[in-house]
Amino acid sequence: MILNKILERFRLKEGDLVDITHNDRQIIVEPHRQRYVCAVTGKVADEAIRIGEAWISKEGLRQIVKYMSDE
């Protein structure tokens, strides 16, 4: 069956989460990756730490450190 071949090809199993996006010409289905929106930069990051209720990326942490050292 085609679905089983697709799942095997992308090392997915039934029930795994996927991310679905698109561009002007394609629908894109990818294995799910956890992503976070940094509370400092507003950018999406693959890695972040949680501080209180906020997610902070490495770039956001650098900006905080720079801001704190400039004062």
Beta strands, then each sheet from edge to edge (+ up, - down):
strand 1: 18-22
strand 2: 27-31
strand 3: 36-37
strand 4: 44-45
strand 5: 49-51
strand 6: 54-56
sheet 1: 1+ 2-
sheet 2: 3+ 4-
sheet 3: 5+ 6-
end
